[in-house]
Amino acid sequence: MRAADGTRLRAWTNDGDGVPVLLCNGLGAPPAAWPGLVGRDSGFRVVTWSYRGLSGSERPADRDRVRVEDHADDARAVLDAFGLSSATVVGWSLGVNVAFELALEDPARVRSLLAVAGVPGGSFSAMFAPYGVPRRLRAPAGRLSSRLLLAVGPLLPVLVASLPRWPELLTPAGVAGPAREAGHPAALYQVLHEFSRHDWRWYRHLALAVAEHAPLDVGPVRCPVTFVAGRYDSLVDLADVRAAARAVPGARLDTLAGTHFVPLQYPGVMRAELRALVAREARGGS
């Protein structure tokens, strides 16, 4: 499909029947990261796309057109390409930024929103909180870590994001949560394989663009919203997720014994949360 600015994007659907779901995925993650959602028999018609310059999507002619706002424009184009006037929107990590941008810019197209392991803007200021990094240093640390991607290797950021702090690895919950990834070996392999193939110079360019996305005022969002967060997430401050949930009228928050990869660790919970969210849509958001 083509985006509004002419960039060719690789879009994807599970060809399922049921409630239409727009998946705003994590940066560079394949649909396989959502084993509870993307199967044809999941009960949802899932549509998604690869972000600009990743996994078969073209880089834009203007390399600066990789802001969160540009990704939100692409999300709208994906809905159009599949003939969907609106959908339940699921966001993970960067996708949470994109989903809320879409909900604020074009609320008629977002029936409800499931925000997983992310915050609506200011993502770099939420990073590394579990490691005790002061808030004023988080954004610079995030930019530095993004710039080091070429040096540290393509899989290291994924592995770091999938582990809690080392003291928590010694606790039963710290072991049980992250270990759930191994319960879905085919999906885990696909996620790691996809990440290993990225052009990390371009990936870094996309990641640094996320740093410029300021915190959003989500008070005007009126559709049903559920936040899901991992207690051992090294990339998202749970306090920031709680603040965002309080700012959205009627929003729910569910915290799990997981890391940044909760969609892979808790596929059944993701599916259940999505079903509950759709039921809230039917009740008018209550």
C-alpha positions, 0 to 999 in steps of 0.5 A: 500500500502507499502512505499519504506521502507516497511511501510504499508500506508493507501491510499485513492482515491475519484474514480473520473474522471478527472485530477489526483490530489495528495493531500499532506494533513495537518498533521493528517487531513482527506480528508474531510478537502477538501470538494470542492475537494474530492467529486467523482463529483469534476472533479478531480481524487484525491489520498492521504494517511495518514502520517506514524503512523496516521489514519491507516498507520503503524509507520515505523520500524525505528521511525526516518523515519518520516522526510519531505523527508520520506513523499515525498518518500511516496507521490511518492509511492502513485502515483505508487500505483495508476498507475500515472506517474504524477499529479497536487499536492496540499499541505496544511500545512505540505503538502506544505513542502512535495509537494515542496520536491517532485517537487524538487526531482522528477520534472517530476511527478509534473505537477503543485503545489497548496500550501495552508497555508504553506511554503516550509521548515522552517515551525516552523520559520513561526509560531505565526507571527500574535502574534508578536513573534520575528522570533528568538523565533518562532522555540523554541516556536513551539517546546515547543507547540508541546511538550505540546500537551499531556498536552493541549489536542488533539483538542486545537491545531486545535481550536487555528489554526482555530481562528484569534487573538482576536482583529481581531475576533471583525472585520467583516472580522475576523468573516466572514472568520473563520465562514465559517467552520460552513458552512460545518458541516459534514466536520468540524465534521469529521476533529475534530473527526479525530484529537481527535482520534490521539495518541498525543505522536506519533503526537508530534513526527511527528510534531517535525520532521517537525521542522528539515526541513530547508527552501528550495531553490524553484528557480529551480521549473519550473511547474506552482505554486499557493500559497494560504494563510489566512490573519489570519493564526496563524501558517504561516507568510504571509511574508514568503509565499510572499517570497516563491511566489517571489522565484518561477518563475511565481508563483501566490499568493492569500490571503483570509480572513481565518485562517489555515483552508482555505481548509475547509473555502473556498472549492469553491475557492480551486476548482477554484484555482485548475482549473485555475492551470490546465489551466496554465498547458495546456498553458505551465505555462503562 
